[in-house]
Amino acid sequence: MSKTTTQPLKIILDSNALFTPLELKIDIFEELQRLLNRNIDCVVIYPVKAELELLANKESFKLRRQANFALRLVEKCKTVLVDIPARATTDDIIVKVAKEWNVPVFTNDRQLRKRLRDISLPVIYVRQKSRLEIDGLIS
């Protein structure tokens, strides 16, 4: 068996993907494993974690609760420091890193999904509030 088939597939998670388990009662780690039928490494880039930390401290009670829950899920992922260009949004950074690494992104954000599909990167998202689906091919 070649080395590439045994290596886990990296998947970048957007902040809203981390809200999925609490909002829709979906175990995202189990569902990703089922959907892709291979070992995976869930990756959270540092700007996503920072965004969640900000939400956990400043927003409404509901958003604080969601953000704190999402931060607990981040602990099950690999957090990766990345170069942050001046004035870049978190979405810009996700697109840049996903393109550099050529990996899928799990997001429910329509605009981000479109940006990723426009550059032929696979996108994982929640379909019909009940299951994960993938748009695009994973090599």
Sequence and secondary structure as in RCSB ss.txt:
>XXXX:A:sequence
MSKTTTQPLKIILDSNALFTPLELKIDIFEELQRLLNRNIDCVVIYPVKAELELLANKESFKLRRQANFALRLVE
KCKTVLVDIPARATTDDIIVKVAKEWNVPVFTNDRQLRKRLRDISLPVIYVRQKSRLEIDGLIS
>XXXX:A:secstr
  HHHHS EEEEE HHHHHHHHHH   HHHHHHHHHTS EEEEEEHHHHHHHHHHHHHS HHHHHHHHHHHHHHT
TSEEE     TT  HHHHHHHHHHHHT  EE   HHHHHHHHHTT  EEEEETTTEEEEES   
